Amino acid sequence: MDILEFLTVLKEKRGPVLVMLVLGVLVGILAYFVLTPVFETRTTFMVLESKLIRRSLEGKKLDIDTYLDFVDNESLYHNIYDKLNIYKKYNMDFETFKRSFEVTTVEDTAIIKLLVTFRDPEISYKIAKMLGDQALALNRQVIDKEVHSGYRFSEAQVRAASAQLKTAGETLDRFLALHPVPRMAMELDTLRNRIAIEENGELAAFPPLESTALNSGMNPQLSLSSGMTPEAFLSLARIQSEISEIKAKLAGVRTDNGKIDANRRYNELKELLKQKRLTLSHLKSRLYDAETAYYPLKSQYEVLRSEFLAAQKGYEKIYQTGLESKIEIVGKTKEMTIIDQPVKPQKQAFPKLAITLIAGIFLGILAAFAFVAMVVFNRKLQDD
């Protein structure tokens, strides 16, 4: 494409090009108001008379990481998550909530920085404030104890996690004793397969959906020798197919005996069709009743199972952390303080109007370039 020709077309089409640029600016402005705003709250901690302690934590070297653990603490995050009722108010799970925190240290200093990002400025401030207060409280609690108290603290966390895991397991077991959801899933799969056989003469696809979804480890399948195979009886589809064949045959039969035989078979098939529809109606009614009872219980089961798995994961993590750290340095711990108190954010950190405007202008320029290039290309085609 010739540059001079491109510039000529650009000059000719400056009106549409300007419109595209204006639209790009409008898109940038609209994006600024449409995108979910994110607010930041910052807090800075300092360890008084800190001893720099280095160890490897998950492959990352950290300074004063004992103190860092007081702030970057999953138990404190969970406590704040529950107290502020984050799940119900913002429909946010705990794993997503954890990503709201960024805790860093300033190398070779006793300073720890906390950055909290959240969609609500008031909650962002509350989270930072609560975490700061709880981190200091935890630090003071450790200071009041001797070196061996660190071990007791770690063990208490493990016991609490173990008790939580046990409670979650017992709750799940009691629920399953009253409501055997996996067995109900098997029954649903069996009913659906029976209906599939009655209608089409074929089994439904395996593994059964409900049983697999529950991860029950049990995949009920119908035995081909159980009498429920396509060869054992006429399916609805086969009966309807034979009725169509008999109707076609009646139209072509010339002899009286042939017509009598065909009519007799036709009447037999009509009776079979009636019985088959009654059977299917009964089976579908049973399936409806089973699904009505099953799905509410399935939802409860999934919640309880999720809580059990979360408790199991939490226990394993706390236990492993306790084994690794042993909190042998608790006796060396010094008092922490907050040197930069959190302040409620007044302006959103994201999106920035300048950034969305630049992105919108870029899109406008890109659209204008594509438009001019298309005009030049069409003119070349016409010239050729």
C-alpha positions in Angstrom: 0.0 0.0 0.0 1.4 3.4 -1.1 1.9 5.8 1.8 1.0 8.8 -0.4 -2.2 7.1 -1.4 -3.0 6.2 2.2 -2.5 9.8 3.3 -4.7 11.0 0.4 -7.6 8.7 1.4 -7.1 9.7 5.0 -7.5 13.3 4.1 -10.6 12.5 2.0 -12.2 10.4 4.8 -11.2 12.6 7.6 -14.8 12.9 8.7 -15.4 9.1 9.4 -11.9 8.9 10.8 -12.7 11.7 13.3 -15.9 10.0 14.2 -14.0 6.7 14.9 -11.5 8.6 17.1 -14.4 10.3 19.0 -16.1 6.9 19.4 -12.8 5.5 20.8 -12.7 8.3 23.3 -16.3 7.7 24.3 -15.6 3.9 24.7 -12.7 4.8 27.0 -14.9 7.1 29.1 -17.7 4.5 29.2 -15.2 1.7 30.2 -14.1 3.9 33.1 -17.6 4.0 34.5 -18.6 0.5 33.5 -15.6 -1.4 34.9 -15.8 -2.5 38.6 -13.8 0.1 40.6 -11.0 -1.2 42.9 -9.9 0.7 45.9 -6.6 0.4 47.8 -5.8 0.8 51.5 -2.2 0.7 52.7 -0.7 0.0 56.1 2.9 -0.1 57.2 4.3 -2.1 60.1 7.6 -1.9 61.8 9.3 -4.4 64.1 11.0 -2.7 67.0 14.5 -4.0 67.8 14.0 -6.6 65.1 16.3 -9.4 64.6 16.5 -10.3 60.9 15.8 -14.0 60.6 16.1 -15.7 57.2 14.8 -19.0 56.2 13.3 -20.5 53.1 9.5 -20.3 52.9 8.0 -22.1 49.9 11.2 -21.5 47.9 11.1 -17.7 48.5 13.7 -16.0 50.7 12.1 -13.5 53.1 13.5 -11.1 55.7 11.9 -11.2 59.2 9.5 -13.7 57.9 8.4 -14.6 61.4 6.8 -11.2 61.7 5.6 -11.4 58.2 3.6 -14.4 59.2 1.7 -12.3 61.7 0.3 -10.2 58.9 0.2 -12.6 56.0 -1.8 -15.1 58.1 -4.6 -17.2 56.5 -6.3 -17.7 59.9 -6.6 -13.9 60.3 -7.9 -13.6 56.7 -10.5 -16.2 57.4 -11.6 -14.4 60.6 -12.0 -11.1 58.8 -13.8 -12.9 55.9 -16.4 -14.4 58.3 -16.8 -11.3 60.5 -17.4 -9.0 57.5 -19.8 -11.6 55.9 -17.9 -11.2 52.6 -19.5 -14.2 51.0 -23.1 -13.1 51.5 -22.6 -9.4 50.8 -20.3 -9.8 47.8 -20.7 -13.4 46.7 -16.9 -13.8 47.0 -15.3 -17.1 47.9 -12.4 -17.3 50.3 -9.8 -18.1 47.7 -10.7 -14.9 45.8 -10.8 -12.9 49.0 -7.3 -13.9 49.8 -6.1 -12.3 46.6 -7.2 -8.9 48.1 -4.0 -8.9 50.3 -0.4 -8.1 49.3 2.1 -8.3 52.1 5.7 -7.4 51.4 8.9 -6.5 53.3 11.5 -3.8 52.6 14.8 -5.6 52.2 17.2 -5.4 55.0 14.8 -3.4 57.1 12.2 -4.1 59.8 9.4 -2.7 57.7 6.4 -4.7 56.5 3.9 -3.2 54.0 0.3 -4.3 53.6 -1.8 -3.4 50.6 -5.5 -4.3 50.6 -7.5 -4.0 47.3 -11.3 -4.3 47.3 -14.3 -3.1 45.3 -15.8 -1.2 48.3 -13.7 1.7 49.8 -15.3 1.3 53.3 -14.7 -2.5 53.4 -11.1 -2.0 52.0 -10.4 0.3 55.0 -12.1 -2.0 57.5 -10.1 -5.0 56.2 -6.8 -3.2 56.6 -7.8 -1.9 60.0 -9.0 -5.2 61.3 -5.9 -7.1 60.0 -3.6 -4.5 61.5 -5.3 -4.8 64.9 -5.4 -8.6 64.8 -1.8 -8.9 63.6 -0.6 -6.7 66.5 -2.8 -8.6 69.0 -1.3 -11.9 67.7 2.2 -10.4 68.0 1.6 -9.3 71.6 0.2 -12.7 72.4 3.4 -14.4 71.2 5.6 -11.9 73.1 3.9 -12.8 76.4 5.1 -16.4 76.0 8.4 -18.1 76.1 10.0 -20.0 73.3 8.1 -23.2 74.1 4.8 -21.3 74.0 5.4 -21.1 70.3 5.2 -24.8 70.0 2.0 -24.8 72.0 0.5 -22.1 69.8 1.3 -24.2 66.7 -0.1 -27.3 68.3 -3.3 -25.4 69.3 -3.8 -24.4 65.6 -3.4 -28.0 64.6 -5.9 -29.2 67.2 -8.4 -26.5 66.2 -8.0 -27.5 62.6 -8.3 -31.2 63.5 -11.5 -30.5 65.5 -12.9 -28.5 62.6 -12.1 -31.3 60.3 -13.6 -33.9 62.6 -16.8 -31.8 63.1 -17.1 -31.3 59.3 -16.7 -35.1 58.7 -19.2 -36.0 61.4 -21.7 -33.5 60.0 -21.3 -34.9 56.6 -21.7 -38.5 57.9 -24.8 -37.7 59.8 -26.3 -36.0 56.7 -25.5 -39.0 54.5 -27.0 -41.4 57.1 -30.3 -39.5 56.8 -30.1 -38.7 53.2 -28.1 -41.2 51.1 -27.5 -38.8 48.2 -25.0 -41.0 46.3 -27.5 -43.9 46.4 -30.3 -41.5 45.2 -28.0 -40.5 42.3 -27.6 -44.1 41.4 -31.4 -44.5 41.4 -31.8 -41.5 39.2 -29.2 -42.9 36.7 -31.0 -46.3 36.7 -34.4 -44.6 36.1 -33.0 -42.5 33.3 -31.4 -45.6 31.7 -34.7 -47.5 32.0 -36.6 -44.7 30.3 -33.9 -44.5 27.5 -34.3 -48.2 26.9 -38.1 -48.1 26.9 -38.0 -45.2 24.5 -35.1 -46.1 22.2 -34.0 -49.6 23.0 -30.6 -48.3 24.0 -28.8 -47.5 27.3 -27.9 -44.0 28.2 -24.3 -42.9 27.9 -22.0 -44.0 30.7 -20.7 -43.2 33.2 -24.0 -42.0 34.8 -24.0 -38.2 35.1 -25.3 -37.8 38.7 -23.1 -40.6 40.1 -20.0 -39.2 38.5 -20.8 -35.6 39.5 -20.9 -36.7 43.2 -17.5 -38.4 42.9 -19.1 -41.3 44.8 -16.8 -43.8 43.2 -19.8 -45.9 42.3 -20.9 -46.0 38.7 -24.1 -48.1 38.5 -24.7 -49.8 35.2 -27.5 -52.0 34.0 -26.5 -55.6 33.3 -27.1 -56.7 29.7 -28.4 -59.9 31.1 -31.0 -58.3 33.3 -33.7 -58.5 30.7 -33.5 -54.7 30.0 -31.7 -55.1 26.6 -33.2 -54.0 23.3 -33.7 -57.6 22.3 -35.8 -58.4 25.5 -38.8 -56.2 24.6 -40.1 -53.8 22.0 -39.1 -50.1 22.6 -41.4 -47.2 21.9 -39.4 -46.3 18.8 -39.5 -49.9 17.5 -43.2 -50.2 18.1 -43.9 -46.9 16.2 -41.6 -48.1 13.4 -43.5 -51.4 13.1 -46.8 -49.5 13.1 -45.6 -47.4 10.2 -44.5 -50.5 8.4 -47.9 -52.3 9.0 -49.7 -49.2 7.7 -47.6 -49.2 4.5 -48.1 -53.0 4.2 -52.0 -52.6 4.5 -52.0 -50.1 1.6 -50.3 -52.7 -0.6 -52.1 -56.0 0.5 -54.4 -57.5 -2.1 -55.6 -60.7 -0.4 -58.2 -60.9 2.4 -56.0 -63.2 4.5 -53.1 -60.7 4.2 -55.3 -57.9 5.3 -56.6 -59.9 8.3 -53.1 -60.8 9.5 -51.9 -57.2 9.0 -54.9 -55.8 10.9 -54.4 -58.2 13.7 -50.8 -57.3 14.0 -51.7 -53.6 13.7 -54.2 -53.9 16.6 -51.6 -55.8 18.7 -49.0 -53.1 18.1 -51.6 -50.4 19.0 -52.2 -52.1 22.3 -48.5 -52.5 22.9 -48.0 -48.8 22.1 -50.7 -47.9 24.7 -49.0 -50.1 27.3 -45.6 -48.7 26.5 -46.8 -45.1 26.9 -48.4 -46.0 30.2 -45.2 -47.6 31.4 -43.2 -44.5 30.3 -45.6 -42.2 31.9 -45.3 -44.1 35.2 -41.4 -44.1 34.9 -41.3 -40.4 34.1 -43.5 -39.7 37.1 -41.2 -41.7 39.3 -38.2 -39.8 37.8 -39.9 -36.5 38.5 -40.6 -37.4 42.1 -37.0 -38.7 42.5 -35.5 -35.5 41.0 -37.7 -33.3 43.2 -36.4 -35.0 46.3 -32.8 -35.4 45.1 -31.7 -32.0 43.9 -32.3 -30.0 47.1 -30.5 -32.7 49.0 -27.7 -32.7 46.5 -27.2 -29.0 47.0 -26.9 -29.5 50.8 -24.6 -32.4 50.3 -22.3 -30.4 48.0 -22.1 -27.6 50.6 -21.2 -30.0 53.4 -18.7 -31.9 51.2 -17.1 -28.6 50.2 -16.8 -27.6 53.9 -15.3 -31.0 54.7 -12.7 -30.7 51.9 -11.9 -27.1 52.9 -11.4 -28.2 56.5 -9.2 -31.1 55.3 -7.1 -28.8 53.2 -6.8 -26.3 56.0 -5.7 -29.0 58.5 -3.0 -30.3 56.1 -1.7 -26.9 55.5 -1.6 -25.9 59.1 0.0 -29.2 60.1 2.7 -28.9 57.4 3.4 -25.3 58.4 3.7 -26.3 62.1 6.2 -29.0 61.2 8.3 -26.6 59.1 8.4 -23.6 61.3 8.1 -25.0 64.9 8.1 -21.4 65.8 11.5 -21.9 67.3 12.2 -18.2 67.0 9.2 -17.0 69.1 11.5 -16.1 72.0 13.4 -13.7 69.7 10.3 -11.9 68.5 10.1 -8.2 69.2 7.1 -6.0 69.4 5.4 -4.8 66.2 3.8 -1.4 65.7 1.9 0.4 62.9 3.8 3.4 61.6 1.4 4.2 58.8 -2.3 3.8 59.8 -4.8 2.9 57.1 -6.9 5.6 55.6 -10.2 5.2 53.9 -9.5 5.6 50.1 -11.2 8.5 48.4 -10.3 7.6 44.8 -10.4 4.3 43.0 -7.1 2.8 42.1 -8.5 1.1 39.0 -9.7 1.8 36.4 -7.8 5.0 35.7 -9.6 7.4 33.4 -6.3 8.2 31.6 -5.6 4.6 30.9 -9.1 3.8 29.6 -9.0 7.0 27.5 -5.6 5.9 26.0 -7.0 2.5 25.3 -10.1 4.0 23.7 -8.0 6.3 21.5 -5.9 3.4 20.5 -8.9 1.4 19.5 -10.2 4.4 17.5 -6.9 4.8 15.7 -6.8 1.1 15.0 -10.4 1.2 13.6 -9.6 4.3 11.5 -6.4 2.7 10.1 -8.4 -0.4 9.2 -11.1 1.7 7.5 -8.7 3.8 5.4 -6.8 0.6 4.4 -10.0 -1.0 3.3 -10.9 2.0 1.2 -7.4 2.0 -0.5 -7.7 -1.7 -1.1 -11.2 -1.4 -2.7 -10.0 1.4 -5.0 -7.1 -0.8 -6.1 -9.5 -3.6 -6.9 -11.7 -1.2 -8.9 -8.6 0.1 -10.8 -7.5 -3.5 -11.6 
